[in-house]
Amino acid sequence: MDIRIGILNAPRELSFESAQTSAEITEQVESALNSGSVFLQLADNKGKLYIVPVAGIAYVEVGTEESRRIGFVG
């Protein structure tokens, strides 16, 4: 699952892949935003933990689970 998080006042977004499903990630983001949490914590495929201040989140984009194509498409 591709995840991209836009950070306020930052020129680049945070982008990584996670083994979690779209529903799990959406639930974590909604929970952090609605509960008044200070941080959102998400882990990637390699075990890295990303801790993002909730107040600085501009957007969260959760991609689809689709395999990447290799070669030419005709």
C-alpha atoms as a printed R data frame, in Angstrom:
   type eleno elety resid chain resno       x      y       z
1  ATOM     1    CA   MET     A     1   0.000  0.000   0.000
2  ATOM     2    CA   ASP     A     2   1.495  3.345  -1.026
3  ATOM     3    CA   ILE     A     3   1.063  6.130   1.519
4  ATOM     4    CA   ARG     A     4   1.790  9.806   0.957
5  ATOM     5    CA   ILE     A     5   1.454 12.402   3.705
6  ATOM     6    CA   GLY     A     6   1.555 16.105   2.934
7  ATOM     7    CA   ILE     A     7   3.087 18.217   5.688
8  ATOM     8    CA   LEU     A     8   2.128 21.874   6.184
9  ATOM     9    CA   ASN     A     9   4.917 24.330   5.263
10 ATOM    10    CA   ALA     A    10   7.092 21.535   3.847
11 ATOM    11    CA   PRO     A    11   7.994 21.452   0.156
12 ATOM    12    CA   ARG     A    12   8.039 17.639  -0.045
13 ATOM    13    CA   GLU     A    13   5.666 14.957   1.078
14 ATOM    14    CA   LEU     A    14   6.409 11.881   3.156
15 ATOM    15    CA   SER     A    15   6.051  8.789   0.962
16 ATOM    16    CA   PHE     A    16   6.451  5.117   1.875
17 ATOM    17    CA   GLU     A    17   4.939  1.649   1.395
18 ATOM    18    CA   SER     A    18   3.147 -0.248   4.131
19 ATOM    19    CA   ALA     A    19   1.927 -3.828   4.456
20 ATOM    20    CA   GLN     A    20  -1.240 -2.623   6.192
21 ATOM    21    CA   THR     A    21  -4.537 -2.517   4.327
22 ATOM    22    CA   SER     A    22  -6.232  0.673   3.199
23 ATOM    23    CA   ALA     A    23  -8.899  0.222   5.871
24 ATOM    24    CA   GLU     A    24  -6.321 -0.129   8.668
25 ATOM    25    CA   ILE     A    25  -4.441  2.991   7.606
26 ATOM    26    CA   THR     A    26  -7.640  4.998   7.204
27 ATOM    27    CA   GLU     A    27  -8.755  3.916  10.673
28 ATOM    28    CA   GLN     A    28  -5.438  4.977  12.232
29 ATOM    29    CA   VAL     A    29  -5.510  8.376  10.519
30 ATOM    30    CA   GLU     A    30  -9.149  9.052  11.441
31 ATOM    31    CA   SER     A    31  -8.540  7.961  15.024
32 ATOM    32    CA   ALA     A    32  -5.532 10.276  15.378
33 ATOM    33    CA   LEU     A    33  -7.421 13.229  13.893
34 ATOM    34    CA   ASN     A    34 -10.663 12.726  15.849
35 ATOM    35    CA   SER     A    35  -9.231 11.778  19.235
36 ATOM    36    CA   GLY     A    36  -7.061 14.851  19.652
37 ATOM    37    CA   SER     A    37  -3.826 12.848  19.477
38 ATOM    38    CA   VAL     A    38  -0.613 14.788  19.124
39 ATOM    39    CA   PHE     A    39   1.074 12.298  16.774
40 ATOM    40    CA   LEU     A    40   0.147  9.833  14.027
41 ATOM    41    CA   GLN     A    41   2.343  6.719  13.956
42 ATOM    42    CA   LEU     A    42   2.602  4.510  10.874
43 ATOM    43    CA   ALA     A    43   5.101  1.759  10.013
44 ATOM    44    CA   ASP     A    44   6.483  0.853   6.600
45 ATOM    45    CA   ASN     A    45   7.326 -2.521   5.034
46 ATOM    46    CA   LYS     A    46  10.885 -2.418   6.365
47 ATOM    47    CA   GLY     A    47   9.911 -1.824   9.984
48 ATOM    48    CA   LYS     A    48  10.633  1.925  10.075
49 ATOM    49    CA   LEU     A    49   8.258  3.936  12.236
50 ATOM    50    CA   TYR     A    50   7.034  7.321  10.996
51 ATOM    51    CA   ILE     A    51   5.777  9.730  13.657
52 ATOM    52    CA   VAL     A    52   3.997 12.773  12.238
53 ATOM    53    CA   PRO     A    53   2.538 15.664  14.269
54 ATOM    54    CA   VAL     A    54  -1.216 15.639  13.637
55 ATOM    55    CA   ALA     A    55  -1.349 19.451  13.626
56 ATOM    56    CA   GLY     A    56   1.062 19.508  10.660
57 ATOM    57    CA   ILE     A    57  -0.822 17.089   8.402
58 ATOM    58    CA   ALA     A    58  -2.111 18.737   5.223
59 ATOM    59    CA   TYR     A    59  -3.392 15.512   3.599
60 ATOM    60    CA   VAL     A    60  -2.983 11.729   3.634
61 ATOM    61    CA   GLU     A    61  -3.174  9.808   0.368
62 ATOM    62    CA   VAL     A    62  -3.635  6.057   0.575
63 ATOM    63    CA   GLY     A    63  -2.888  4.272  -2.700
64 ATOM    64    CA   THR     A    64  -4.359  1.115  -4.063
65 ATOM    65    CA   GLU     A    65  -2.932 -2.343  -3.725
66 ATOM    66    CA   GLU     A    66  -1.929 -3.034  -7.304
67 ATOM    67    CA   SER     A    67   1.194 -4.607  -8.671
68 ATOM    68    CA   ARG     A    68   3.570 -2.517 -10.702
69 ATOM    69    CA   ARG     A    69   3.695 -3.213 -14.414
70 ATOM    70    CA   ILE     A    70   6.962 -4.130 -16.012
71 ATOM    71    CA   GLY     A    71   7.649 -3.591 -19.708
72 ATOM    72    CA   PHE     A    72   5.584 -1.964 -22.385
73 ATOM    73    CA   VAL     A    73   1.816 -1.825 -22.443
74 ATOM    74    CA   GLY     A    74   0.386 -2.359 -25.907
